[in-house]
């Protein structure tokens, strides 16, 4: 059989029952049903399979055989919506629902192979999975619907190989997207302007209590502090939504949408959080959101109490001595009785919370196929328990709510409208609110959130405004693979309450986006995307891949019409059903949420983002999510966003900011120094478990216009644990680590120079490195981070020169747009010209350059400026100050004369 050998890769061929890369066996005892052909682009080999006897089936499993690799990196779904990395050396360690399997061959000397499960014929999605029984690697291919079946799959798995892991991934993922769907490579897509300016998202600031007044308060707080957002995301909470009629009383009394949340005791909150934690899984983080909502309510209660006590103290008249002691004694029994009732209530609540917590611990350690899990699932979906669960969901979550209008609710009826209005309230002026926000705060882009199908629960089934879309209730059936990954999907809200799907998504997306664009909204963040694949299980829906394809086609077309500039963020979209359908849109979240109140997630978030970006970054600009600037892990997350190559935005509550940190990310005009590529782990980190092995620091590399950046992170101690199906801390005191940073860590620097100037952010050390030299970076345990800027050194006229950039910024090198050094002997070899460095810079602050000799002058914008030169460090510094109305983000010509 002909081998598949791309021009830049290694050949992949089938010999008997073995799959080889070059001379290296990758798979042994491959299933006899397999066939192989060369991909038409030469990217790799495409494996197809046939069911025994050709019998049509909706789901088939095939044995790929024994895996032969030194180490692997797997990216597999841990929920409907999200992926996380896993590492290992043998097939049985490959997780269920793996969508990306990168193999190290020959102990690192035989190159790399990449296995990418495909979507065949637009209807059958493949995944990889290990078998603990016989140690073989398996492939599952399924439609997700019992009524969609076939007997053969021509394109089930792409296998590609190469010597450069980053080139290999970009090449192979682009081919997989073409074979499976419509997504173009990231480099061929338009970059939305919102990616290059600072942003603020309302979610963690207000959750669904967001209002026009809250957005105004949040923007003003950041602008006044000198970190002006130029784009804002109005997240979940602006739409008109409601629960089904039978659950409206429970929803009205719940803490999410009731002002009584401020008066609820902490024990009531404990019960809610414990019950939510018991029911929650990777698909449903009710407990995290409830905990955050409760914290906001408690903070507001404390603030109100302090304000009230201060006011009362100021207004309280002096009381004369009283002889009312006898009266107070008579009141004591009633006071004691009230205290006793409160204590009994608190005790009962704590017992409830303890019971729920015990049930959670039983469930989280229970395998998906265990009788205990099957019993709980049966109870949760039974006629007895299901109504109670739906009432709890209505009170503690928004995920059973349905869209009742494409228009905003009354919280956006004017720029001063507050959060007291209900989510189903009627009467809005979103256009007036958006216009006021843009005029007051200089916003360039305003995004609005919505779910792929309108809202979490889809469309209202009996609401007049939704009748035109002919919604139908779909009660989905999770696939066995998804239930194995996350058994809680059996009782999540979409499964228990169903989702109201429109007969055709095109009219819904058209109406939603037409309304939003007419209100001055510039783009959308579209959530809950991978739920659509689950809903494809409904009768007549065509299966998960087919239904997802229809929704993405509709979404992409509508976004092109209404949001010029490619302003759409894909989110909750980690199924290949979604990733391979992002035709033109160029932004996607690459990890689960940043959870401000979950310490066990704060380090794992960085690992998930970095390794998922290796996969997703071939097709989209990676969005590493918002974070809080005033937070114990703020520097860690700010550093991660600086190297990510994606948008930089926070979700700070008004008045709770670290402006010193924000100014290391945001220029005075609200622009940011975004890296040019997706931030990916360095090659020496790809196959190391940077969360659990106790020895490896994560290094993430990226490129700027002229130089490169390597960010280092010590994120040992916490990870997403598949066995527990949640984030977990396994080492509360992880050790300090050292990371060795080399110019070769950034492949873009290969061949750029023989020497490089390296600048370490934490120590301010500036030194020269040869191409093979390293700089040791020390990182504290529990989230230590640092940044090294690497700049190629140019020699002219006996002078060595390398621009570092703005040392006040985390991505210092992002300020250098170009550098050309001239001087020395003329072409005839006689005349000698003084060396001169011509720079194009952007930003504001202190510029650092490596210079082997002191310059005679520095000019910015044609004007001479003061400079300093430290001969011991070979360091030149001068100030870049925007003048003559130049915005900080605009480029300016600078010159260094020797």
Secondary structure, DSSP 8 states (H G I E B T S, - for coil): ---B--TTB--EEEETTEEEETTEEEEES--TTEEEEE-TTSS-EEEEEE-GGG--BSEEEEEEEEE--SEEEEEEESSSS-EEEEEESSGGGS-TTEEEEEEE-GGGTS-EEEEEE-EETTTEEEEEEE-TTT-EEEEEEE-SSTT--BSEEEEEEEEEEES-HHHHHHHHHHHHHHHHS----GGGS---GGGGBEEEESHHHHGGG--HHHHHHHHHHHHHTT---SEEEE-TTSEEEE--GGGHHHHHHSTTS-GGGGG--HHHHHHHHHHHHHH-BTTB-HHHHHHHHHHHHHHHHHHHHHHHHHHHHHH---------HHHHHHHHHHHHHHHHHHHHHHHHHHHHHHHHHHHHHHHHTS-TTSHHHHHHHHHHTSTTTHHHHHHHHHHH-STT-EEEEEEE-GGGSSTT--TTS-TT-----HHHHHHHHHHHH--SEEEEEEETTBSTTBB-SS-GGGGGG--EEE-----HHHHHH-GGGGGSHHHHH-EEE-S-HHHHHHHHHHHHHHTT--EEEEE-TTHHHHHTTSTTS--HHHHHHHHHHHHHHHHHHH-TTT-EEE-S--SHHHHTT-SS--EEE-SS---TT-HHHHTHHHHHHHHHHHHHTTTSEEE---B-SSSTTHHHHHHHHHHHSS-EEE---TT---HHHHTTTB-TTSBB---SS--EE-GGGTTS-TTTSSS--EEEEEE-SS-EEEEEE--TTEEEETTTTEEEES-TT---EEEEEEGGGSGGGTTT-SEEEEEETTT--EEEEETT-EEEEEE-TTT-EEEEEEEE-EEETTEEEEEEEETTSTTGGGGEEEEEEEEEE-TTS--EEEEEEEEEEESSEEEEEEESS--SEEEETTEE--EEEETTTTEEEEEE---TT--TTSEEEEEEE-
